[in-house]
Amino acid sequence: MILPIVAYGDPVLRKKCEEIDADYPGLESLIPDMWETMYQASGVGLAAPQIGKAIRLFLVDTSPFAEDDELEEAERGQLKDFKKVFINARMESETGSKWPFNEGCLSIPDIREDVNRMDTITLTYMDEAFETHTETFSGLLARVIQHEYDHIEGVLFTDHLSSLKKRLLKGRLSNISKGKVQVDYRMRFPDMKRKR
């Protein structure tokens, strides 16, 4: 089932999310619904707060990036086959050097900005079978995971921008929360005036 994606301005996007266990109600349908929602919106990642749930769950499928000819062959191969569910993720370390990349977000449509992030991360997480893994990711893979991880910490990519850039975007962000934006996927807008 395709779920509405929560727009910028909704308080759930600012919550530090709670851990879940295998008995979380509806988890067996929630994960497939999140995949379906993400693919319908042409995303490469989706976090539970983006569908209104303040839980530590996100998923990533970087296969669309594998078409990018500017990437090295090894990285394209890594991105092509990467599809994972991350439950109760905890960042162990962020290392290397910061590098910029143009990011967007399904909850903040029509805004893309360069964000600097570290190039290597180590993460401890559970998969959908609730088996624990500790893995290190680098490059574009690390970036997508960092973006989704930020969501379960209540952080948005716009938080990484300079104060000047934030001021310049303020009006556009306000319009998004009011539903004054064109999107081709279902969204839920926090400040949209309800019709009686």
PyMOL commands that set and color helices and strands:
alter all, ss='L'
color gray80, all
select helices_A, chain A and resi 11-14+27-40+48-51+63-67+73-80+139-152+157-160+163-177
alter helices_A, ss='H'
color red, helices_A
select strands_A, chain A and resi 5-6+45-47+57-61+83-105+108-126+132-138+187-188
alter strands_A, ss='S'
color yellow, strands_A
deselect
rebuild
show_as cartoon
